[in-house]
Amino acid sequence: MEIIQIVAIGIICVIILSLFRENFEDVAIIISLSASILIFFIIIPKISNIITVLNTIADKSGINSIYVKTILKIIGVAYIAELGVQISNDADEKNIATKIELAGKIIIIFLSLPIIIALVDTIVSILP
Amino acid sequence: MNIKGLNCLEAVKSWIIQIAYISILAIIFELLIPSSSMKKYVKVVIGLTIMIAIINPVLGFFKNGININNALEREYNYNSVDISGMTKQAEIERNKLIVDEYKKRLNDQIKERILSMINASDVEVESSIVDDLNDKSFGLVKEIHIIIINNKNEISNSGSISINVSKSNEKTSEFDDIKNDISKFYNVPLKNITIEER
């Protein structure tokens, strides 16, 4: 059961961090980052399964695969940006956190541009 | 329902299935989004994608153009041809029934008439008439063949030969009476009326 491993890693990290937070803050950040990446790698195989199923459903639904890929990319960007924002917040770097968040939002909008253009084209072509 | 209608139904069915799949996909995508300020952005993009997927089939419909007039005309012509064919067929059948019924009634009438005149156990009548309903002379009796079956007079009177001769003379005059009567009543030439005795 992955969830037990993940929770165990989380709890151990919390205990270590509570010990190191006051004296070795830089070490604490590294430990926090390592734990996040470790947990992320544990759940990667599950994510790949989910994405395979989603792709199958998308094929059946007849949506252009570009749209599905774009959405998955956007979700990935959101996750990565979230990770960066959380770590920055943990390190009390609100400024950096805000910038990462902004970058994430801009990249999401950038990725969604083809979809927006396609939709606008579709609506315009419907109108007589 | 014709083939075109079935195709249309099939298209609508596949469209509805597609929308169902897309809805499921959208829900799963929304579950995947991290619960942060990014959520609303991702949701917007997913919404746009769903919109495109739903609109696309409708777009094809609009692009091909809807030529309702043509379709209606084709349907209408098809139907009218079919109906007129059926009407003709029904008319032929009806005319045949009318002629048959007319003949039957005519034969029955002649039979009743003959039975009222002579004492026979049964009379069969076969008549030929002008059976074209469009003809002005429809119903005109052309020929009548009468078969008188089992004349009781003959059975009851099986006496000597002289009596038989007188009886047969009597019968002939009876037949002549019948002929004359029918000839007058139905306006049929005498030579076209034949009487047979069995």
Interface residues (C-beta under 8 A of the other chain):
Chain A: I50 L54 I57 A58 K60 S61 G62 I63 Y67 V68 T70 I71 I74 I75 V77 A78 Y79 A81 E82 V85 E101 G104 K105 I108 I109 L111 S112 I115 I116 A118 L119 T122 I123 S125 I126
Chain B: S14 Q18 Y21 I22 I24 L25 I28 F29 L32 I33 P34 S36 S37 M38 K39 Y41 V42 V44 V45 I46 L48 T49 M51 I52 A53 I55 N56 V58 L59 F62 K63
